[in-house]
Amino acid sequence: MECSRTIGQVVLPVFYDVDPSEVRHQTGEFGNAFQNLLKGIAKMEHKWLLEEKKDESPLSQRLELRWRPALHEAASLAGFVVLNSKNENEVIEDLVKNITRLLDKTDLFVANNPVGIESRVRDMIPLLDIQQSNDVLLLGMWGMGGIGKTTVAKAIYNEIGCNFECRSFLANIREVWDQNAGQVNLQEQLLFDICKEKTIKIQNIESGNIIVRDRLCNKKVLLVLDDVNTLDQLNTLCGSREWFGSGSRIIITTRDMHLLRGNRVDQVYKMKEMDGSESIELFSWHAFKKSSPKEDFLGISQNVVEYSGGLPLALEVLGSYLFERRVTEWECVLEKLKRIPNDQVQKKLKISYDGLNDDIEKEIFLDIACFFIGMDRNDVIHILNGCELYPEIGISVLVERSLVTVDERNRIGMHDLLRDMGREIIREKSPKDPEERSRLWFNQDVIDVLSEQTGTKVVEGLALKLPRDNAKCFSTKAFKKMKRLRLLQLAGVKLDGNFQYLSRNLRWLSWNAFPLTCIPADFYQENLVCIELENSNVKVVWKDSQKMENLKILNLSHSHHLTQSPDFSKMPNLEKLVLKDCRKLSEVSPS
């Protein structure tokens, strides 16, 4: 029993024609036999001590002090009870089969450098309630791609596997599911892991469901379903709690929170990104083969870690890529990453984007990645509703798929690497010709397109934010061919010319430090849903009132020259008005 406690040896007590409770408490026939054994040892010991003339504490007493708690501990373990057996051969075969299965606990490889894994395992194990509950419990692990769900699940599988009669880790379910006969193969793999029988052949999913249920319903099972992305997968491999024996635990890793809703699981563990110290250590193991950076690389290593945003995948990939490279090469890589993400990281993260239900959800994701990070969720919904993109459900799906976050202030967020992934999807459609991309956000690309007036009807969104001391002026003719432009965000920019060249399809106009004293009359605005003119020079919004039936948001905050508000009767659907710090505002429309 001491070896079990100190080095983890497996103890399998066999109670042959004896009740475990008699062994635990040393009562009944077993207790009598045990007492007689101690008396026999004491008698032999007494005779030997007299002959040798030694004065020592009796061995029988020392043995009794050790044996009684050891017997109590051993009899408290789940073992094999054989009572009134008439066929010892069957008993022996059954024992051999069960022991072979129990000892077949090959651990999974977790990681060469398991940084941060132990703390996450400690956080999760209490959620599984292994010792206290005999119910069948399901635990969901949710998080974005590359955050380490599979790695932590493997570590938990290794840590607690010995507490179960049998176990199975079904890896890469999303990938295997779409392969030829992949669904049946997963069911067969599950049955082999649990039953250790290679002869089980499944004809179809429906018959497989019945076989899995019948074979597992009396077994205490640990099952990990890794990278699940559809309900069909859950229904095929984990149809209901009744499929599993008492005390079973099922762990599901997924990028999609929707799969874990509706009481499908008992607990959800949200994977957290690595903190600063964990990030630098993991990166260093891959970049330097030690736990901290070389002295000459301290600063630039921190830059790479900041870029990675606590994502283990990025830290490992970039660290391995930069191993044994010179500082100048590191600097070049970092500069390139500002424009083009690492290919391995891009492919892993893009899986979530490719798995979205339709093009509309993808459009919403790309709009957010380019323009709406940090904005109020309700404002974004208004704008995207104006674009007929059904954002209420779309944004909810993106949050469930770990692609977008909404914080306690209702602000939309996105991991920097997911943002870069979305922007790269747009860039790679036309790597050399930015005017042929659907969205433009990189300052130099936008400046080139506006300066050379090469914009096309492909462009749907454009953002150019410059510092005030470096403001630039462009001709409105640069927008002439951008007929499908929906989203326009400017700062530190002046436009010269006829505003009728701006798209009639604009839904969102955000122009910080708007330089004019009013919005030009020749600017078509009827489709605008949101106008944001913070820090503007406007004195009046419009000289001649305009009918703005679609306008939901008007933000004129910090417009220090504004003297009067617009006529609100012309904006029947206005829901949000911001006039903060408009110091000269003296006249507000009574409407």
Residue pairs with C-beta under 8 A, 6 or more apart in sequence:
1 11
1 70
1 73
1 74
3 9
4 10
4 11
8 162
10 102
10 103
10 162
11 74
11 77
12 77
12 79
12 80
12 99
12 102
13 20
13 23
13 74
13 75
13 77
13 79
13 80
14 79
14 80
14 82
14 95
15 23
15 75
15 79
15 80
15 81
15 82
15 83
16 82
17 82
17 83
17 84
17 85
18 29
18 30
19 28
19 30
19 81
19 83
20 75
20 79
20 81
21 27
21 75
22 28
22 29
22 30
22 31
23 30
23 71
23 74
23 75
24 71
24 72
24 75
24 76
25 31
25 72
26 34
26 35
26 68
26 71
34 67
34 71
38 60
38 63
38 64
39 60
41 59
41 60
41 63
42 58
42 60
45 58
45 59
45 60
46 58
49 55
49 56
80 94
80 95
80 98
82 91
85 91
100 196
101 165
101 166
101 196
102 165
104 196
105 161
105 162
105 167
107 158
107 161
108 154
108 157
108 158
108 169
109 154
110 117
110 151
110 154
110 155
110 158
111 117
111 151
112 285
113 282
113 285
113 286
114 151
114 155
115 274
115 278
115 281
115 282
115 285
116 148
116 274
116 278
116 282
116 312
117 148
117 151
117 152
117 155
118 155
120 148
120 152
120 155
120 271
120 272
121 152
121 155
121 156
121 159
123 269
124 139
124 141
124 152
124 156
124 269
125 156
125 159
125 160
127 139
127 267
127 269
128 137
128 139
128 156
128 160
128 249
128 251
129 137
130 160
130 163
130 249
133 247
134 246
134 247
135 241
135 246
135 247
136 241
136 244
136 245
136 246
136 247
136 248
136 249
136 250
137 248
137 249
137 250
137 266
137 267
138 238
138 241
138 249
138 250
138 251
138 252
138 264
138 265
138 266
138 267
139 249
139 250
139 251
139 252
139 265
139 266
139 267
139 268
139 269
140 251
140 252
140 253
140 254
140 259
140 260
140 264
140 265
140 267
140 268
140 269
141 149
141 152
141 153
141 251
141 252
141 253
141 254
141 268
141 269
141 271
142 149
142 254
142 255
142 256
142 257
142 260
142 268
142 269
142 270
142 271
142 402
143 149
143 255
143 270
143 271
143 272
143 402
144 255
144 271
144 311
144 349
144 352
144 402
144 403
144 415
144 418
145 255
145 313
145 348
145 349
145 351
145 352
145 402
146 311
146 312
146 313
146 314
146 345
146 348
146 349
146 417
147 271
147 273
147 311
147 312
147 313
148 271
148 312
148 313
149 226
149 227
149 253
149 254
149 271
150 171
150 226
150 227
150 253
151 312
152 271
153 169
153 224
153 226
153 251
153 253
154 169
154 224
156 224
156 251
157 167
157 169
157 222
157 224
157 251
160 222
160 249
161 167
161 222
163 222
164 220
164 221
164 222
164 247
164 248
164 249
165 219
165 220
165 221
165 245
166 193
166 194
166 195
166 219
166 220
166 221
166 222
167 193
167 194
167 221
167 222
167 223
168 189
168 190
168 193
168 194
168 221
168 222
168 223
168 224
169 193
169 224
169 226
170 176
170 186
170 189
170 190
170 223
170 224
170 225
170 226
170 237
171 226
171 227
172 226
172 227
173 186
173 225
173 226
173 227
173 228
173 229
173 233
173 237
174 227
174 228
174 229
174 233
174 351
174 355
175 227
176 182
176 185
176 186
177 183
177 186
177 230
177 233
179 185
183 205
183 236
184 202
184 203
184 204
184 205
184 208
186 236
186 237
187 202
187 205
187 208
187 209
187 211
187 212
187 236
187 237
188 200
188 201
188 202
188 208
190 212
190 223
190 237
191 197
191 200
191 202
191 211
191 212
191 215
192 198
192 200
194 215
194 216
194 219
194 221
195 215
200 211
202 208
202 211
205 236
208 236
209 236
209 239
212 237
212 239
212 243
213 239
213 242
213 243
216 243
216 244
216 245
216 248
217 242
217 243
217 244
217 245
218 245
219 244
219 245
219 248
220 245
220 246
220 247
220 248
221 244
221 245
221 248
221 249
221 250
222 248
222 249
222 251
223 237
223 238
223 244
223 248
223 249
223 250
223 251
224 250
224 251
224 252
224 253
225 233
225 234
225 237
225 238
225 250
225 251
225 252
225 253
226 253
227 253
227 254
227 255
228 234
228 252
228 253
228 254
228 256
228 259
229 254
229 255
229 256
229 259
229 355
230 259
231 259
234 252
234 259
234 264
238 250
238 252
244 250
252 259
252 260
252 265
254 260
255 351
255 352
255 355
255 401
255 402
256 355
256 400
256 401
256 402
257 268
257 399
257 400
257 401
257 402
258 397
258 400
258 401
260 268
273 309
273 310
273 311
273 415
274 282
274 310
274 311
274 312
274 315
275 310
276 305
278 310
279 305
279 308
279 310
279 315
280 292
280 293
280 301
280 302
280 305
281 291
281 292
282 312
282 315
282 316
282 319
283 293
283 301
283 304
283 305
283 308
283 315
283 316
283 318
283 319
284 290
284 291
284 292
284 293
284 301
284 319
285 291
285 319
286 315
286 316
286 318
286 319
286 320
286 323
287 293
287 297
287 301
287 304
287 318
287 319
287 320
287 322
287 323
288 294
288 297
288 323
289 323
293 301
296 327
297 327
297 330
300 327
300 330
300 331
300 334
303 334
304 318
304 319
304 322
304 330
304 334
305 315
307 314
307 318
307 334
307 337
307 416
308 314
308 315
308 318
308 417
309 415
309 416
309 417
311 345
311 415
311 417
313 344
313 345
313 348
314 342
314 345
314 417
317 342
317 344
317 345
318 333
318 342
318 345
321 333
321 342
322 329
322 330
322 333
325 333
337 420
339 427
339 442
340 424
340 427
341 417
341 420
341 421
341 424
345 417
345 421
346 421
346 424
349 417
349 418
349 421
350 421
350 425
352 401
352 402
352 403
352 418
353 362
353 365
353 403
353 421
353 422
353 425
355 401
356 362
356 365
356 397
356 398
356 401
357 397
360 389
360 390
360 394
361 394
361 397
361 398
363 389
364 384
364 389
364 391
364 394
364 395
364 398
365 398
365 403
365 404
365 422
366 422
366 425
366 426
366 438
366 439
367 384
367 387
367 389
367 439
367 461
367 487
368 380
368 395
368 398
368 404
368 412
368 414
368 422
369 414
369 418
369 419
369 421
369 422
369 423
370 422
370 423
370 426
370 439
370 441
370 461
370 463
371 439
371 441
371 461
371 463
371 487
371 489
371 508
372 380
372 383
372 412
373 412
373 413
373 414
373 419
374 411
374 412
374 413
375 411
375 412
376 410
376 411
376 412
377 395
377 406
377 410
377 411
377 412
378 410
379 530
379 553
379 576
380 391
380 395
380 412
381 391
381 392
381 395
382 529
382 530
382 552
382 553
382 575
382 576
383 487
383 507
383 508
383 529
383 530
383 553
384 390
384 391
384 394
385 391
385 529
386 507
386 508
386 527
386 529
386 530
386 550
386 552
387 486
387 507
395 404
395 406
395 412
398 404
399 405
399 406
403 414
403 418
404 412
404 413
404 414
405 412
405 413
405 414
406 412
406 413
407 413
414 422
423 439
423 441
426 437
426 438
426 439
427 437
429 436
429 437
429 438
430 436
430 437
434 440
434 442
434 445
434 446
434 448
434 449
435 449
435 454
435 455
435 456
435 458
435 459
436 456
436 458
437 445
437 458
437 459
438 458
438 459
438 460
438 461
439 459
439 460
439 461
439 462
439 487
440 446
440 449
440 459
440 461
440 462
440 463
441 461
441 462
441 463
443 464
443 465
443 466
446 462
446 463
446 464
447 464
447 472
448 454
449 455
449 459
449 478
450 464
450 474
450 478
451 474
451 478
453 475
453 477
453 478
453 480
455 478
455 479
455 480
455 481
455 482
456 481
456 482
457 481
457 482
457 483
457 484
458 484
459 482
459 484
459 485
460 484
460 485
460 486
460 487
461 485
461 486
461 487
461 488
461 489
462 482
462 485
462 487
462 488
462 489
463 487
463 488
463 489
463 490
464 489
464 490
464 491
464 493
465 489
465 490
465 491
465 492
465 512
466 472
466 491
466 492
466 493
467 492
468 492
468 513
470 492
471 492
471 493
471 494
471 513
472 492
472 493
472 494
473 493
473 494
473 495
473 496
474 493
474 494
474 495
474 496
475 495
475 496
475 497
476 495
476 496
476 497
476 498
476 499
476 501
476 502
477 497
477 498
477 501
478 501
479 485
479 501
479 502
479 503
480 501
482 503
483 503
483 504
483 505
484 503
484 505
485 502
485 503
485 505
485 506
486 503
486 505
486 506
486 507
486 508
487 506
487 507
487 508
488 502
488 503
488 506
488 508
488 509
488 510
488 511
489 508
489 510
489 511
490 510
490 511
490 512
491 511
491 512
491 513
492 512
492 513
493 511
494 515
498 522
499 520
499 522
499 523
500 522
500 523
500 524
502 523
502 524
504 524
504 526
504 527
505 527
506 524
506 525
506 527
506 528
507 527
507 528
507 529
507 530
508 528
508 529
508 530
508 532
509 525
509 528
509 530
509 531
509 532
509 533
510 530
510 532
511 532
511 533
511 536
512 532
512 533
512 534
512 535
512 536
513 534
513 535
513 536
513 537
514 533
514 535
514 536
514 537
514 538
515 536
515 537
516 537
516 538
517 537
517 538
517 539
517 540
517 561
518 538
518 539
518 540
518 541
518 542
518 543
519 525
519 538
519 541
519 542
521 542
521 543
521 544
525 531
525 546
525 548
526 546
526 547
526 548
526 549
526 550
527 550
528 548
528 550
528 551
529 550
529 551
529 552
529 553
530 551
530 552
530 553
530 554
530 555
531 551
531 553
531 554
531 555
532 553
532 555
533 541
533 555
533 556
533 559
534 555
534 556
534 557
534 558
534 559
535 557
535 558
535 559
536 556
536 558
536 559
536 561
536 562
537 559
537 561
538 556
538 559
538 561
538 562
539 561
539 562
539 563
540 562
540 563
540 564
540 566
541 554
541 556
541 562
541 565
541 566
542 566
545 566
545 567
545 570
546 570
547 570
548 570
548 571
548 574
549 571
549 572
549 573
550 573
551 571
551 573
551 574
552 573
552 574
552 575
552 576
553 574
553 575
553 576
554 566
554 571
554 574
554 576
554 577
554 578
555 576
555 577
555 578
556 562
556 578
556 579
556 582
557 578
557 579
557 580
557 581
557 582
558 580
558 581
558 582
559 582
560 581
560 582
560 583
560 584
561 584
562 579
562 582
562 584
562 585
563 584
563 585
563 586
563 587
564 585
564 586
564 587
564 588
564 589
565 579
565 585
565 587
565 588
565 589
566 589
567 589
567 591
568 574
568 577
568 589
568 591
569 589
569 591
579 585
